[in-house]
Amino acid sequence: MSVISARGIVKEYPYGGDSVRALRGVDLEVGPGELVAVVGPSGCGKSSLLNVLAGIDPPTEGRVELLGRDLGALGEGERSRLRLREVGFIFQRFHLLSVLTAAENVEFPMAEAGVPKGERRARARELLEYVGLGHRVGHRPPHLSGGEQQRVAIARALANRPKLVFADEPTGELDRRTGDEIIALFERLNADGTTLVIVTHDTSVAGRTRRVVEMADGVVVRDGRAGG
């Protein structure tokens, strides 16, 4: 079974009295355990596609199945619960809560999912150790470097043991060395069994994935798998 199955995805956004077509009929299948980069210039539809695939925005036309669920058949609450419990998100600007410690940021989605306090505290510490921040559990985001904040964001994305992780320009705010360290961490996550879809304009990021989906003007123009 595919982790993501998208067919004929069209996405239009209202603009003045007209509309802008961001996606123009995209088909995409992602299987379990894949590490996929979606690349292309700014404005080509990469982030729009991610939002539709994740059920954040509904498509104007077409159908998306996420983890075997037809998103069009789910209500908004059901889609939100699916994302909370089975999908992780990593963003370019981290989106951490500055008033919470690193550990509390990682605990937050577990609290939303009803995980008992003792279990989520242990899980948060385990995840921060996993991303190399076991010594920073009590630090708040303003006292962490950009790379450390992104590592906390990765740990948070993994909090509820998602089957799939989306990353939207995850190295865009980082220097090259730190970005390379984050991509190495993604490679480790993938080797441990997590399916990842990374939206990026960075060719060095794409070059370290096993499959590159290239977009232009709202369509997929190339889908290249390793070895083919």
Backbone as CSV, one residue per row, in Angstrom:
resi,resn,N_x,N_y,N_z,CA_x,CA_y,CA_z,C_x,C_y,C_z
1,MET,0.846,-1.201,0.000,0.000,0.000,0.000,0.875,1.242,0.000
2,SER,0.530,2.221,-0.817,1.255,3.487,-0.854,1.016,4.286,0.421
3,VAL,2.030,5.028,0.825,1.874,5.975,1.932,1.117,7.208,1.444
4,ILE,1.437,7.631,0.220,0.736,8.739,-0.437,0.321,8.297,-1.837
5,SER,-0.926,8.559,-2.189,-1.401,8.319,-3.544,-2.223,9.532,-3.967
6,ALA,-1.697,10.293,-4.922,-2.376,11.505,-5.397,-2.658,11.371,-6.882
7,ARG,-3.880,11.710,-7.289,-4.280,11.580,-8.674,-4.984,12.852,-9.154
8,GLY,-4.446,13.423,-10.235,-5.104,14.551,-10.892,-5.270,15.770,-10.010
9,ILE,-4.233,16.097,-9.201,-4.384,17.182,-8.224,-4.276,18.548,-8.895
10,VAL,-5.352,19.293,-8.773,-5.411,20.690,-9.193,-5.664,21.532,-7.952
11,LYS,-4.931,22.641,-7.817,-5.170,23.547,-6.697,-5.194,24.980,-7.210
12,GLU,-6.321,25.644,-6.971,-6.487,27.036,-7.343,-6.698,27.882,-6.097
13,TYR,-6.126,29.072,-6.112,-6.292,30.022,-5.018,-6.947,31.289,-5.560
14,PRO,-7.933,31.828,-4.838,-8.554,33.074,-5.304,-7.554,34.224,-5.298
15,TYR,-7.617,35.053,-6.312,-6.724,36.211,-6.410,-7.498,37.348,-7.041
16,GLY,-7.866,38.324,-6.194,-8.727,39.396,-6.672,-10.057,38.809,-7.085
17,GLY,-10.503,39.107,-8.276,-11.750,38.527,-8.772,-11.520,37.292,-9.614
18,ASP,-10.265,36.824,-9.627,-9.906,35.684,-10.465,-9.302,34.596,-9.580
19,SER,-8.555,33.678,-10.166,-7.890,32.635,-9.397,-6.540,32.322,-10.023
20,VAL,-5.640,31.824,-9.182,-4.315,31.396,-9.622,-4.249,29.885,-9.487
21,ARG,-3.824,29.206,-10.537,-3.728,27.748,-10.521,-2.304,27.362,-10.135
22,ALA,-2.128,26.917,-8.887,-0.800,26.549,-8.372,-0.398,25.135,-8.778
23,LEU,-1.377,24.228,-8.864,-1.141,22.844,-9.277,-2.059,22.539,-10.450
24,ARG,-1.513,21.856,-11.462,-2.223,21.720,-12.729,-2.419,20.266,-13.156
25,GLY,-2.639,19.391,-12.197,-2.867,17.999,-12.542,-1.683,17.134,-12.174
26,VAL,-1.432,17.013,-10.879,-0.265,16.280,-10.380,-0.666,14.874,-9.952
27,ASP,0.096,13.888,-10.407,-0.012,12.504,-9.938,1.263,12.169,-9.172
28,LEU,1.119,11.521,-8.027,2.301,11.158,-7.239,1.986,9.971,-6.349
29,GLU,2.898,9.006,-6.333,2.813,7.860,-5.437,4.102,7.809,-4.618
30,VAL,3.966,7.632,-3.314,5.123,7.464,-2.436,4.914,6.193,-1.625
31,GLY,5.872,5.299,-1.705,5.764,4.031,-1.001,6.386,4.064,0.372
32,PRO,6.112,3.067,1.195,6.688,2.997,2.546,8.215,2.975,2.496
33,GLY,8.844,3.768,3.372,10.291,3.760,3.496,11.027,4.586,2.466
34,GLU,10.313,5.322,1.622,10.996,6.150,0.618,11.538,7.434,1.246
35,LEU,12.575,7.976,0.609,13.141,9.287,0.939,13.094,10.102,-0.351
36,VAL,12.152,11.046,-0.408,11.824,11.750,-1.646,12.075,13.237,-1.475
37,ALA,12.736,13.839,-2.479,12.875,15.292,-2.531,11.973,15.832,-3.629
38,VAL,11.201,16.863,-3.308,10.396,17.579,-4.297,11.098,18.914,-4.538
39,VAL,11.561,19.133,-5.773,12.394,20.294,-6.066,11.766,21.135,-7.162
40,GLY,12.311,22.345,-7.314,11.842,23.254,-8.347,11.998,24.683,-7.883
41,PRO,11.883,25.652,-8.786,12.056,27.060,-8.427,10.917,27.575,-7.554
42,SER,11.145,28.706,-6.917,10.096,29.342,-6.118,8.863,29.575,-6.978
43,GLY,7.688,29.282,-6.412,6.439,29.504,-7.123,6.022,28.388,-8.056
44,CYS,6.760,27.259,-8.036,6.431,26.168,-8.968,5.333,25.256,-8.437
45,GLY,4.957,25.414,-7.148,3.876,24.606,-6.589,4.315,23.590,-5.548
46,LYS,5.596,23.604,-5.147,6.106,22.603,-4.196,5.359,22.631,-2.873
47,SER,5.300,23.805,-2.256,4.654,23.894,-0.944,3.147,23.699,-1.041
48,SER,2.550,24.150,-2.150,1.118,23.901,-2.358,0.851,22.406,-2.412
49,LEU,1.732,21.670,-3.104,1.565,20.224,-3.183,1.690,19.590,-1.809
50,LEU,2.678,20.006,-1.027,2.847,19.451,0.318,1.582,19.673,1.145
51,ASN,1.040,20.885,1.095,-0.152,21.190,1.891,-1.359,20.352,1.468
52,VAL,-1.472,20.076,0.180,-2.576,19.233,-0.296,-2.345,17.781,0.103
53,LEU,-1.130,17.287,-0.061,-0.826,15.897,0.294,-1.059,15.634,1.776
54,ALA,-0.782,16.635,2.607,-0.930,16.478,4.046,-2.349,16.722,4.535
55,GLY,-3.242,17.130,3.644,-4.616,17.382,4.061,-4.809,18.711,4.753
56,ILE,-3.816,19.605,4.641,-3.950,20.944,5.216,-4.859,21.795,4.333
57,ASP,-4.648,21.695,3.017,-5.509,22.361,2.037,-6.188,21.307,1.170
58,PRO,-7.486,21.425,0.912,-8.143,20.480,0.009,-7.806,20.807,-1.435
59,PRO,-7.692,19.803,-2.290,-7.481,20.105,-3.714,-8.745,20.675,-4.337
60,THR,-8.560,21.498,-5.354,-9.702,21.993,-6.128,-10.293,20.853,-6.951
61,GLU,-9.412,20.013,-7.486,-9.811,18.802,-8.201,-8.825,17.697,-7.847
62,GLY,-9.260,16.454,-7.994,-8.378,15.323,-7.763,-8.618,14.640,-6.426
63,ARG,-7.827,13.606,-6.180,-8.014,12.778,-4.994,-6.670,12.468,-4.347
64,VAL,-6.648,12.523,-3.018,-5.442,12.179,-2.254,-5.794,11.107,-1.232
65,GLU,-5.015,10.039,-1.220,-5.071,9.054,-0.146,-3.784,9.159,0.652
66,LEU,-3.931,9.337,1.948,-2.799,9.473,2.863,-2.864,8.345,3.880
67,LEU,-1.840,7.497,3.862,-1.794,6.353,4.771,-3.065,5.509,4.658
68,GLY,-3.526,5.352,3.410,-4.686,4.515,3.145,-6.028,5.167,3.388
69,ARG,-6.032,6.441,3.759,-7.286,7.159,4.018,-7.551,8.161,2.915
70,ASP,-8.769,8.158,2.385,-9.182,9.123,1.376,-9.455,10.450,2.088
71,LEU,-8.568,11.443,1.880,-8.700,12.698,2.616,-10.002,13.417,2.295
72,GLY,-10.496,13.242,1.063,-11.737,13.902,0.681,-12.957,13.371,1.411
73,ALA,-12.837,12.166,1.976,-13.955,11.555,2.698,-13.902,11.846,4.193
74,LEU,-12.848,12.549,4.635,-12.682,12.836,6.059,-13.110,14.261,6.368
75,GLY,-13.695,14.454,7.546,-13.983,15.790,8.020,-12.712,16.466,8.497
76,GLU,-12.797,17.765,8.765,-11.621,18.525,9.180,-11.020,17.958,10.470
77,GLY,-11.863,17.585,11.420,-11.376,17.016,12.675,-10.664,15.695,12.470
78,GLU,-11.193,14.864,11.575,-10.562,13.574,11.293,-9.202,13.773,10.618
79,ARG,-9.121,14.736,9.716,-7.837,15.028,9.070,-6.824,15.534,10.087
80,SER,-7.272,16.387,10.996,-6.371,16.908,12.030,-5.844,15.795,12.923
81,ARG,-6.727,14.863,13.298,-6.287,13.748,14.147,-5.311,12.838,13.398
82,LEU,-5.549,12.637,12.114,-4.632,11.826,11.307,-3.248,12.464,11.279
83,ARG,-3.204,13.781,11.067,-1.914,14.479,11.048,-1.235,14.426,12.415
84,LEU,-2.000,14.624,13.468,-1.419,14.641,14.813,-0.798,13.306,15.170
85,ARG,-1.475,12.224,14.862,-1.067,10.906,15.345,-0.163,10.136,14.382
86,GLU,-0.217,10.456,13.085,0.498,9.603,12.135,1.419,10.339,11.166
87,VAL,1.443,11.670,11.231,2.255,12.461,10.306,3.069,13.472,11.098
88,GLY,4.343,13.650,10.737,5.192,14.658,11.355,5.497,15.773,10.365
89,PHE,5.713,17.004,10.887,6.018,18.155,10.050,7.263,18.866,10.553
90,ILE,8.125,19.242,9.610,9.324,20.015,9.921,9.322,21.222,8.984
91,PHE,9.501,22.422,9.562,9.363,23.650,8.798,10.693,24.402,8.702
92,GLN,10.775,25.290,7.720,11.977,26.073,7.507,12.299,26.940,8.715
93,ARG,11.283,27.560,9.307,11.515,28.489,10.418,11.173,27.857,11.771
94,PHE,11.218,26.559,11.837,11.180,25.766,13.065,9.819,25.743,13.764
95,HIS,9.170,26.914,13.934,7.848,27.000,14.560,7.849,26.417,15.982
96,LEU,8.916,26.668,16.724,8.953,26.251,18.121,8.289,27.319,18.982
97,LEU,7.803,26.917,20.149,7.214,27.855,21.104,8.329,28.379,22.007
98,SER,8.590,29.677,21.925,9.764,30.250,22.591,9.673,30.208,24.112
99,VAL,8.455,30.101,24.656,8.307,30.099,26.118,8.504,28.705,26.707
100,LEU,8.599,27.687,25.845,8.766,26.314,26.310,10.209,25.870,26.134
101,THR,10.664,24.967,26.989,11.984,24.382,26.822,11.994,23.432,25.622
102,ALA,13.183,22.992,25.261,13.295,22.020,24.169,12.440,20.792,24.465
103,ALA,12.551,20.275,25.681,11.787,19.080,26.051,10.290,19.349,26.006
104,GLU,9.867,20.517,26.477,8.436,20.845,26.484,7.907,21.006,25.060
105,ASN,8.720,21.549,24.148,8.310,21.637,22.750,8.092,20.257,22.154
106,VAL,8.969,19.319,22.486,8.831,17.957,21.974,7.615,17.268,22.596
107,GLU,7.345,17.569,23.847,6.200,16.972,24.531,4.860,17.475,24.003
108,PHE,4.840,18.670,23.438,3.575,19.333,23.109,2.639,18.482,22.260
109,PRO,3.086,17.925,21.117,2.147,17.102,20.330,1.714,15.836,21.050
110,MET,2.545,15.322,21.947,2.141,14.153,22.723,1.043,14.524,23.714
111,ALA,1.157,15.711,24.304,0.099,16.170,25.207,-1.212,16.327,24.444
112,GLU,-1.126,16.874,23.214,-2.320,17.026,22.375,-2.952,15.675,22.060
113,ALA,-2.119,14.638,21.960,-2.605,13.292,21.635,-3.018,12.504,22.872
114,GLY,-2.903,13.101,24.055,-3.342,12.449,25.278,-2.355,11.468,25.879
115,VAL,-1.074,11.586,25.525,-0.055,10.696,26.094,0.183,11.086,27.557
116,PRO,0.221,10.120,28.472,0.440,10.440,29.892,1.757,11.182,30.117
117,LYS,1.781,12.032,31.146,2.905,12.925,31.382,4.239,12.182,31.518
118,GLY,4.270,11.140,32.308,5.522,10.416,32.508,6.050,9.824,31.213
119,GLU,5.152,9.285,30.413,5.553,8.674,29.141,6.074,9.723,28.172
120,ARG,5.409,10.866,28.107,5.857,11.872,27.148,7.170,12.526,27.582
121,ARG,7.400,12.647,28.886,8.686,13.189,29.338,9.829,12.247,28.975
122,ALA,9.623,10.976,29.171,10.653,9.992,28.825,10.882,9.975,27.320
123,ARG,9.804,10.051,26.545,9.909,10.039,25.084,10.636,11.290,24.589
124,ALA,10.338,12.458,25.176,10.986,13.700,24.767,12.494,13.624,24.999
125,ARG,12.890,13.118,26.154,14.321,12.998,26.442,14.983,12.005,25.479
126,GLU,14.302,10.901,25.207,14.821,9.902,24.277,15.035,10.510,22.880
127,LEU,14.070,11.301,22.423,14.166,11.899,21.092,15.245,12.976,21.033
128,LEU,15.374,13.763,22.074,16.419,14.783,22.087,17.804,14.145,22.124
129,GLU,17.930,13.032,22.803,19.182,12.268,22.736,19.418,11.786,21.302
130,TYR,18.372,11.326,20.650,18.470,10.788,19.292,19.008,11.839,18.328
131,VAL,18.571,13.088,18.490,19.009,14.151,17.577,20.249,14.881,18.091
132,GLY,20.854,14.364,19.164,22.109,14.925,19.661,21.966,16.109,20.582
133,LEU,20.805,16.256,21.235,20.570,17.408,22.112,20.199,16.983,23.528
134,GLY,20.697,15.840,23.964,20.395,15.401,25.318,20.874,16.374,26.385
135,HIS,21.866,17.192,26.050,22.418,18.165,27.003,21.687,19.505,26.957
136,ARG,20.656,19.634,26.105,19.970,20.917,25.942,18.473,20.825,26.255
137,VAL,18.069,19.806,26.973,16.631,19.573,27.185,15.946,20.736,27.890
138,GLY,16.664,21.450,28.767,16.044,22.522,29.539,16.200,23.899,28.938
139,HIS,16.797,23.997,27.751,17.013,25.288,27.114,15.818,25.679,26.256
140,ARG,15.516,26.981,26.249,14.439,27.500,25.408,14.996,27.892,24.033
141,PRO,14.147,27.937,23.006,14.610,28.215,21.645,15.491,29.458,21.491
142,PRO,15.200,30.592,22.178,16.075,31.758,21.983,17.529,31.510,22.402
143,HIS,17.767,30.474,23.205,19.116,30.158,23.671,19.744,29.008,22.901
144,LEU,19.130,28.642,21.784,19.645,27.572,20.934,20.040,28.135,19.571
145,SER,21.041,27.532,18.942,21.416,27.933,17.589,20.340,27.487,16.601
146,GLY,20.439,27.983,15.349,19.471,27.577,14.337,19.474,26.077,14.109
147,GLY,20.662,25.495,14.061,20.750,24.051,13.870,20.162,23.282,15.035
148,GLU,20.382,23.786,16.248,19.810,23.121,17.425,18.287,23.245,17.424
149,GLN,17.774,24.411,17.028,16.317,24.569,16.961,15.710,23.609,15.930
150,GLN,16.399,23.425,14.804,15.865,22.500,13.806,15.911,21.065,14.331
151,ARG,16.905,20.721,15.108,16.962,19.390,15.704,15.813,19.182,16.694
152,VAL,15.492,20.222,17.457,14.334,20.132,18.354,13.064,19.943,17.532
153,ALA,12.957,20.675,16.417,11.774,20.555,15.553,11.658,19.147,14.973
154,ILE,12.780,18.535,14.648,12.764,17.159,14.149,12.304,16.209,15.248
155,ALA,12.840,16.395,16.452,12.415,15.554,17.576,10.920,15.697,17.824
156,ARG,10.418,16.936,17.757,8.976,17.169,17.942,8.170,16.458,16.857
157,ALA,8.658,16.502,15.610,7.940,15.853,14.508,7.829,14.349,14.712
158,LEU,8.774,13.770,15.456,8.794,12.327,15.676,8.064,11.900,16.950
159,ALA,7.532,12.869,17.676,7.023,12.600,19.023,5.975,11.494,19.062
160,ASN,5.029,11.509,18.135,3.941,10.534,18.150,4.192,9.344,17.226
161,ARG,5.475,9.087,16.957,5.899,7.939,16.133,5.195,7.911,14.774
162,PRO,5.346,8.981,13.983,4.634,9.054,12.696,5.178,8.049,11.690
163,LYS,4.310,7.628,10.799,4.715,6.764,9.693,5.333,7.572,8.554
164,LEU,5.011,8.867,8.512,5.415,9.746,7.420,5.804,11.101,7.983
165,VAL,6.905,11.673,7.463,7.330,13.015,7.853,7.448,13.883,6.606
166,PHE,6.813,15.060,6.648,6.969,16.086,5.621,7.939,17.145,6.148
167,ALA,8.863,17.595,5.293,9.776,18.677,5.658,9.721,19.738,4.567
168,ASP,9.414,20.975,4.950,9.270,22.077,3.996,10.474,23.009,4.119
169,GLU,11.382,22.942,3.149,12.616,23.741,3.141,13.345,23.662,4.492
170,PRO,13.655,22.472,4.971,14.177,22.324,6.335,15.578,22.872,6.552
171,THR,16.318,23.149,5.470,17.665,23.703,5.628,17.741,25.152,5.163
172,GLY,16.615,25.747,4.820,16.606,27.085,4.230,17.142,28.173,5.132
173,GLU,17.057,28.000,6.465,17.527,29.013,7.408,18.902,28.680,7.975
174,LEU,19.546,27.626,7.445,20.777,27.122,8.042,21.962,27.307,7.106
175,ASP,23.173,27.415,7.691,24.366,27.440,6.854,24.610,26.046,6.279
176,ARG,25.493,25.963,5.305,25.684,24.708,4.574,26.131,23.568,5.494
177,ARG,27.070,23.837,6.387,27.561,22.765,7.264,26.438,22.232,8.152
178,THR,25.672,23.145,8.750,24.578,22.719,9.620,23.499,22.011,8.816
179,GLY,23.232,22.537,7.602,22.257,21.880,6.734,22.662,20.458,6.398
180,ASP,23.962,20.247,6.149,24.453,18.896,5.871,24.229,17.969,7.068
181,GLU,24.402,18.505,8.267,24.178,17.699,9.473,22.708,17.312,9.603
182,ILE,21.815,18.232,9.255,20.374,17.943,9.326,19.995,16.887,8.286
183,ILE,20.550,16.984,7.082,20.248,15.982,6.056,20.791,14.620,6.471
184,ALA,21.953,14.591,7.108,22.478,13.315,7.615,21.520,12.716,8.641
185,LEU,20.894,13.572,9.441,19.913,13.097,10.410,18.676,12.546,9.701
186,PHE,18.244,13.201,8.621,17.125,12.672,7.837,17.467,11.300,7.258
187,GLU,18.692,11.149,6.776,19.116,9.861,6.245,19.049,8.782,7.325
188,ARG,19.424,9.152,8.534,19.351,8.206,9.653,17.903,7.845,9.958
189,LEU,17.023,8.848,9.979,15.595,8.593,10.215,15.046,7.637,9.169
190,ASN,15.417,7.873,7.912,14.935,7.029,6.837,15.465,5.602,6.977
191,ALA,16.726,5.475,7.342,17.312,4.144,7.546,16.612,3.404,8.683
192,ASP,16.070,4.171,9.633,15.337,3.572,10.749,13.882,3.272,10.400
193,GLY,13.476,3.561,9.142,12.159,3.137,8.676,11.137,4.221,8.432
194,THR,11.499,5.491,8.669,10.540,6.583,8.470,10.501,7.000,7.005
195,THR,9.301,7.165,6.465,9.120,7.705,5.122,9.216,9.226,5.198
196,LEU,10.026,9.829,4.322,10.203,11.284,4.328,9.953,11.871,2.954
197,VAL,9.233,13.002,2.923,9.052,13.804,1.722,9.571,15.193,2.045
198,ILE,10.641,15.612,1.351,11.327,16.868,1.638,11.126,17.828,0.475
199,VAL,10.495,18.960,0.736,10.360,20.017,-0.258,11.571,20.940,-0.124
200,THR,12.298,21.157,-1.229,13.527,21.943,-1.148,13.872,22.554,-2.498
201,HIS,14.581,23.681,-2.452,15.168,24.239,-3.675,16.669,23.982,-3.701
202,ASP,17.179,23.317,-2.667,18.609,23.095,-2.484,19.032,21.802,-3.196
203,THR,19.809,21.936,-4.245,20.208,20.756,-5.019,21.088,19.806,-4.210
204,SER,21.839,20.335,-3.229,22.682,19.451,-2.417,21.828,18.559,-1.520
205,VAL,20.677,19.062,-1.091,19.738,18.250,-0.319,19.158,17.159,-1.213
206,ALA,18.683,17.569,-2.376,18.070,16.612,-3.302,19.048,15.522,-3.713
207,GLY,20.318,15.893,-3.842,21.314,14.937,-4.275,21.572,13.813,-3.293
208,ARG,21.101,13.961,-2.064,21.309,12.927,-1.054,20.056,12.098,-0.795
209,THR,19.039,12.291,-1.614,17.835,11.464,-1.499,17.852,10.393,-2.573
210,ARG,16.956,9.415,-2.437,16.915,8.307,-3.391,15.994,8.575,-4.566
211,ARG,15.190,9.608,-4.453,14.216,9.911,-5.508,13.995,11.408,-5.543
212,VAL,14.039,11.987,-6.738,13.843,13.424,-6.907,12.649,13.657,-7.825
213,VAL,11.661,14.375,-7.320,10.482,14.769,-8.094,10.640,16.250,-8.417
214,GLU,10.795,16.564,-9.695,11.037,17.949,-10.111,9.747,18.572,-10.624
215,MET,9.452,19.782,-10.113,8.240,20.491,-10.519,8.580,21.777,-11.262
216,ALA,7.677,22.178,-12.149,7.757,23.467,-12.834,6.347,23.852,-13.236
217,ASP,5.974,25.096,-12.926,4.665,25.627,-13.339,3.503,24.734,-12.932
218,GLY,3.584,24.160,-11.714,2.454,23.424,-11.175,2.301,21.996,-11.638
219,VAL,3.298,21.471,-12.358,3.236,20.077,-12.799,4.556,19.376,-12.490
220,VAL,4.528,18.060,-12.440,5.751,17.266,-12.294,6.361,17.085,-13.670
221,VAL,7.611,17.529,-13.819,8.277,17.425,-15.115,9.293,16.295,-15.150
222,ARG,9.676,15.806,-13.954,10.593,14.655,-13.903,10.424,13.958,-12.573
223,ASP,10.464,12.637,-12.616,10.397,11.814,-11.397,11.494,10.772,-11.521
224,GLY,12.623,11.049,-10.892,13.786,10.190,-11.059,14.104,9.395,-9.813
225,ARG,14.109,8.081,-9.937,14.447,7.196,-8.839,15.903,6.762,-8.944
226,ALA,16.475,6.443,-7.788,17.846,5.953,-7.783,17.952,4.731,-8.671
227,GLY,19.006,4.711,-9.495,19.195,3.591,-10.396,18.361,3.707,-11.655
228,GLY,17.608,4.769,-11.788,16.800,4.944,-13.003,16.502,6.357,-13.178
